[in-house]
Amino acid sequence: MGAPRSWREPRIRFGKDICSNPAEALLREWLETNGIGGFASSTVAGANTRRYHGLLVAATTPPSGRSVLLAKVEETLVVEGERFELSTNLYPGVTHPAGYRFLTEFRLDPFPTFTFEAGGVTVVKRLFLVDGESTLVIEYETEGRQCELELRPLVAFRGYHELMHAGLPWNGDAVESDGCITIEPRAGLPQLHFAHAAQRIDRAGNWYFNFEYPIERERGFDFHEDLYCPFMLEYRLTPRTAAALIVSTETHGVEHAPSLKARECARREGLSAAPDQFVVRRSGRHTIMAGYPWFGEWCRDTLISLPGLTLVTERFDVARGILMECVQWLDQGMLPNRFPETGSAPEYNTVDATLWLFEAVRKFLEYTKDVAFVRETLYAP
């Protein structure tokens, strides 16, 4: 096997020719995952084009129960009183604001990284999810002139197959403590904590109406949604300063952002990106997500992909855990095809998953020669 690719070399990079062209930037999507079924995803342009897009899609019963908690963050750069809207949204018949005009670069380095230039200021935005937690970290670095940065989080708090609309049961209260704002808009979903170091907070909440998701329209589904902004955070930044926002179902101080970033960089160093995104933890072991954004655990797909995701990459302990997780669901010689998101009983509706189990075990032996594990763990007593 060759040496692992260095994280210092961007895996993907798009310049201004792509980023400032909505016809191109809206077609390119990025994905971050957190190892327990949650994810973040949107377009290079920053506009959500699917109901499944969101900056924090949390697995409330890992790796299932996925819910869009934070849909996006509206960002406004203010330079000597002049306002530059960095966000991009799609509404019926109009794109507003059109922040893609200021977007000069997108890259994975190793996280999704956006570079904006407006009013003599360069803003570099990075975001990442923390492994094993429903935690999003967003960093903003500025160069050039003194400026203000306004952040308006837009939350959905709904199942990721659903859409949110103003008028549904909603609690708009926000509880503020030192450096943290907590919201709990809907019963049955976790609290969401926003750790920050903003100089000013505007607590007036309001709805944003009628976002349009063209991919859902193409699929023949409802494609309009309303999102709620619970508050606005204002950061006053001097040249070469940074701001951070941590959004999580757990409590963090914003001062944790650098250590969380360092931990994620170290964890990802040398990892192959695709296996790391699709392998998740379940009940103390590992399983494989069949695909993002909407597929969950599919036993058949797990066994088909197991050799490429775990054996070729020499993650043999992960392979052992996946095989142990699969065989515990054997019932009269059959394996389930799908584990529903709702946590209900698995669906035994595939005829060849058991055959793929035999093939996965054969490949496991080919790579590991671990006959003892197969005899002692996978054979029926």
NORJO-V294732 format. One record per helix or strand. SS is the DSSP state (A for helix, B for strand). FROM is the first residue (numbers start at 1). TO is the last residue. If there is no record, write none. Layout:
# NORJO-V294732
{{SS & FROM & TO} {SS & FROM & TO}}
This chain:
# NORJO-V294732
{{B & 12 & 14} {A & 16 & 19} {A & 22 & 25} {B & 29 & 33} {B & 39 & 43} {B & 54 & 61} {B & 64 & 79} {B & 82 & 85} {B & 88 & 91} {B & 94 & 98} {A & 99 & 102} {B & 103 & 108} {B & 112 & 118} {B & 121 & 129} {B & 135 & 143} {B & 147 & 159} {B & 174 & 177} {B & 180 & 183} {B & 192 & 196} {B & 200 & 202} {B & 206 & 212} {A & 214 & 219} {B & 224 & 229} {B & 232 & 237} {B & 242 & 248} {A & 254 & 268} {A & 273 & 278} {B & 279 & 282} {B & 285 & 289} {B & 297 & 298} {A & 299 & 311} {A & 316 & 327} {B & 331 & 331} {B & 334 & 334} {B & 338 & 339} {B & 347 & 347} {A & 353 & 368} {A & 371 & 378}}
